């Protein structure tokens, strides 16, 4: 909740989901909280940008491929307040800017 990023399972393993899509080949990034009810903190958004920038750089993921769980499955995840930064393009724009600067 304070923007600290923790590594979960090894990316060579498929992520786990309770929905009907195959997450093989996807890097799943999780934020703690219910974002249908609360707004993500600035620290959480900054951490997501850092993590996604690192993944995009390391694995050659085009910014256009950055999406959310809801873009692949019938779910409200990641919640309406968090989905806003994906839907309006802010996450992709922030990652693109970070990649252009060469920073994480």
Residue, then its C-alpha position, 0 to 999 in steps of 0.5 A: x500500500x505504500x509503494x513497496x514492490x515485492x516479487x512473487x512467483x518466477x515469471x517462467x511460471x504461469x500466473x494464477x487467476x480465478x478466471x477463464x483465461x490462460x495467463x501463460x506469457x503474461x506478467x501479472x502485477x498485483x496491487x493490494x486493495x479493493x480498487x472498486x472501493x478505494x483509490x490507489x495511492x500515488x506511491x502505488x501508481x509510481x510503483x506500478x509504473x516502475x515495475x511495468x517499465x522494468x518488465x517492458x524493458x527486460x522482456x521487450x514488451x511494447x507499451x501497447x501490450x500493457x493491459x489489465x486483467x479485465x481486458x482478458x477475462x470477465x472480471x471487474x479486476x483491477x477495480x474501477x478506480x485503478x482501471x482508470x489509469x489503464x483505460x485513459x492511457x496514463x499508465x502506458x504514457x508513464x511507462x513510455x516516458x520512463x522508457x524514453x528517459x532510460x529510467x525505472 
